[in-house]
Amino acid sequence: MEAERQYEPCQVCQDSASTRHHFGITSCTACASFFRRTTMNQFTCNLDNNCSVSYKKKWVCRACRYNNCIRAGMSKDYIRRGNVDETKNRKTFRKRTIRNSIRRNKSSLNRISEPVKMDQNSTSRSSTSSSIKHSSDTSTEFSKILHLSNDELLQFYLKEVERTMVQKQRGLAKNALLAESMNELMIISAYQNGLSMESCMHCPGVNSLEKEDVQTLLKYFQFANVWMDSVRAYSMSNVDIYETTPKDKRLSEYIQQVKLTLGSSFSQLKLNLYEFAALKSYCIWNMGFFETSIAMKIIAREHYIGVTAALRNYYRTQTKMSDMDIAIRIGDITLQIITVSNMFHDMAKLSYQCGLTF
């Protein structure tokens, strides 16, 4: 029977767990998903393009991992044809969620992405009235998957941001950019674990996820609460107080890189609390480092659509920004997902090099 069929170890990393036929070879789920989302080698090896790729450290060098996928025989043709093994026997809930999400996302995407028509006829009061009604309805639209409105979804993240800010203002959490060693950084992170756990477990939609997905989401919450909050505080404060040099050279290089990338972006964007809350939600659900289930991907999309709609409505009702300015602003904010994702990967790599669990 298919359920009893035994597969060989992964031809990329030699992991013997969860292997099946993916993209023309036998590979584990992690390597298959890595190859699926990496359709070209956009990474650079810091050594000699000959890094060891094993199931314990396959994520250390993405450039060499991708090259190993190609050498093992993975083919991009399978990506174009969509010939990828998918898990059979989906739970009834997931099937229903997917169907509902497709219908929901089609209408939501059209509404969010469609440029708002400018009032070309000054005498058309009905058109203006309709436009105002449309913008106000956006925030109250209800998600059947998350069981709350778009505005309530953004408010959830806004309250979480305010909670972490209060914690830092009370001196209960030190800024991660001031860590002098990896051990101190671990202590700083530990202070955030309780708050991150509470935020994760109360996050809309998390009750529909499996244990592995919840564990992944928790890691993203922890990272966002430690690093994104620290960088925002850095971008809004006197930079001189952050001019410390950690004793650990690798940590020092990481912190300096964070300041130059996300720190510079935050200084330029000057995000308010609503915008920062929206960005945290984007990053938490779209970090993309670990492989996740279809259910989590769908819920992540619901969060993105809902938060974006609420943020757009906030701009329309609370600012004088034009629709073009709103689109550009949201685009600038979402671009930071890439920067934060790279930060997460680099921290995972640094933790491994230091022999720490990440």
GUMISE-961261 format. One line per 10 residues: their letters; for each residue x, y, z of C-alpha. Coordinates in steps of 0.1 Angstrom, whole numbers, m for minus. Last residue first. Layout:
<pts>
a> X,Y,Z; ...
</pts>
This chain:
<pts>
ftlgcqyslk> 171,288,176; 192,265,198; 227,278,204; 260,264,191; 274,298,182; 274,289,145; 239,277,148; 228,309,165; 244,329,137; 227,310,110
amdhfmnsvt> 193,314,127; 200,351,131; 209,354,94; 177,337,84; 156,360,106; 174,391,94; 168,380,58; 130,376,66; 130,411,82; 145,427,50
iiqltidgir> 122,408,27; 91,418,48; 103,454,46; 89,457,10; 54,455,26; 58,490,41; 70,507,9; 41,491,m10; 16,503,16; 30,538,11
iaidmdsmkt> 29,537,m27; m7,525,m27; m17,551,m2; 0,579,m22; m19,567,m53; m52,567,m35; m45,602,m22; m34,609,13; m55,633,34; m53,612,65
qtryynrlaa> m77,596,90; m105,582,69; m86,572,37; m54,562,55; m73,541,81; m93,525,53; m61,514,36; m48,500,69; m80,481,74; m78,466,39
tvgiyherai> m41,457,44; m48,441,77; m76,420,62; m58,409,31; m26,401,49; m43,382,78; m65,362,53; m33,353,34; m17,341,65; m48,320,72
ikmaisteff> m45,304,38; m8,297,42; m14,282,76; m40,258,63; m17,249,34; 8,237,60; 41,254,68; 78,250,57; 101,272,78; 118,304,67
gmnwicyskl> 88,320,50; 86,352,71; 51,358,58; 28,355,89; 49,373,114; 63,397,88; 29,409,76; 15,412,111; 46,432,122; 41,455,92
aafeylnlkl> 5,462,101; 14,470,137; 41,494,125; 17,511,102; m9,516,129; 17,527,154; 32,553,131; 60,544,107; 88,569,102; 96,556,67
qsfssgltlk> 131,570,65; 143,561,100; 125,527,97; 143,519,65; 177,529,80; 171,506,110; 159,478,87; 191,478,67; 221,496,82; 210,490,118
vqqiyeslrk> 204,453,111; 238,450,95; 255,466,125; 236,442,148; 248,412,128; 284,424,126; 285,429,164; 270,395,169; 297,379,148; 324,399,167
dkptteyidv> 312,389,201; 323,416,225; 294,438,215; 303,473,203; 281,501,217; 269,530,196; 233,525,207; 232,555,231; 245,577,203; 215,570,180
nsmsyarvsd> 192,592,201; 159,575,197; 132,569,170; 152,545,148; 165,526,178; 130,521,192; 119,508,158; 149,485,157; 142,471,191; 105,465,183
mwvnafqfyk> 114,447,151; 141,426,169; 126,412,200; 88,412,193; 93,402,157; 117,373,166; 93,360,193; 62,363,171; 81,344,143; 92,317,167
lltqvdekel> 56,314,179; 43,310,143; 66,281,138; 55,264,170; 19,270,160; 25,255,126; 40,223,141; 10,220,165; m16,221,138; m34,253,130
snvgpchmcs> m72,262,133; m68,276,168; m43,301,154; m70,318,133; m69,351,152; m38,354,175; m46,345,211; m20,317,213; 6,338,195; 1,369,216
emslgnqyas> 3,349,249; 34,330,237; 51,363,226; 44,379,260; 59,349,278; 88,347,255; 98,383,256; 120,381,287; 137,350,271; 148,371,242
iimlenmsea> 168,395,264; 183,365,281; 193,350,248; 208,383,237; 229,383,269; 242,349,261; 250,360,225; 271,388,238; 270,426,243; 233,431,237
llankalgrq> 224,468,231; 207,462,198; 184,437,216; 168,466,236; 163,456,272; 129,444,283; 114,451,317; 125,487,317; 90,500,323; 91,517,289
kqvmtrevek> 101,483,273; 70,465,287; 47,494,278; 60,492,242; 54,454,241; 18,460,252; 12,488,227; 25,466,198; 1,438,209; m28,463,210
lyfqlledns> m21,474,175; m19,438,163; m54,431,176; m66,464,163; m56,454,128; m78,423,131; m107,443,146; m106,467,116; m107,438,92; m137,422,109
lhliksfets> m137,391,130; m142,353,127; m108,345,112; m121,323,85; m154,340,80; m136,373,77; m160,402,82; m159,435,63; m160,463,88; m128,480,77
tdsshkisss> m137,480,40; m172,493,45; m159,528,53; m140,530,20; m170,517,0; m194,542,16; m171,571,7; m169,559,m29; m207,554,m32; m213,589,m19
tssrstsnqd> m189,604,m45; m206,584,m73; m240,596,m61; m229,632,m60; m221,632,m97; m219,669,m104; m182,671,m102; m178,645,m129; m144,629,m130; m145,618,m94
mkvpesirnl> m114,596,m93; m119,559,m96; m103,539,m68; m76,517,m82; m85,480,m79; m60,462,m58; m81,460,m26; m115,454,m42; m102,428,m66; m82,411,m39
ssknrrisnr> m112,410,m16; m136,395,m42; m112,368,m53; m99,362,m17; m133,353,m3; m142,329,m30; m108,312,m28; m109,313,10; m142,296,12; m130,267,m9
itrkrftkrn> m97,265,10; m114,266,44; m139,239,34; m111,216,23; m91,225,55; m121,217,77; m127,184,60; m92,173,68; m70,167,38; m66,130,27
ktedvngrri> m36,136,4; m6,157,9; 6,173,m23; 33,160,m46; 43,186,m71; 37,186,m108; 28,223,m111; 38,222,m147; 61,252,m142; 74,239,m109
ydksmgaric> 80,204,m124; 100,220,m152; 123,236,m126; 140,202,m122; 156,186,m91; 184,163,m102; 206,159,m72; 230,185,m87; 202,211,m89; 192,205,m53
nnyrcarcvw> 228,206,m42; 232,240,m60; 202,253,m40; 218,241,m7; 251,257,m17; 234,291,m22; 212,287,9; 242,283,32; 232,274,69; 198,260,60
kkkysvscnn> 209,225,55; 225,223,89; 211,192,106; 197,176,75; 231,179,58; 246,204,33; 283,208,36; 295,240,20; 313,238,m13; 306,272,m29
dlnctfqnmt> 340,284,m16; 330,306,14; 304,333,17; 281,316,m8; 258,340,m26; 220,336,m30; 197,344,m60; 199,309,m73; 167,306,m93; 133,291,m87
trrffsacat> 137,294,m49; 101,289,m35; 99,253,m48; 135,245,m40; 130,254,m4; 97,235,m3; 113,204,m17; 143,207,7; 119,209,37; 96,182,25
cstigfhhrt> 124,157,22; 137,146,m12; 135,117,m36; 140,131,m71; 119,145,m100; 105,176,m85; 94,159,m53; 92,121,m47; 88,114,m10; 108,119,22
sasdqcvqcp> 93,127,55; 123,116,76; 154,101,61; 174,133,59; 203,128,34; 205,166,27; 199,168,m11; 191,132,m21; 167,129,8; 169,94,23
eyqreaem> 152,65,4; 114,61,5; 94,34,22; 59,26,10; 35,16,38; 10,44,31; 11,36,m6; 0,0,0
</pts>
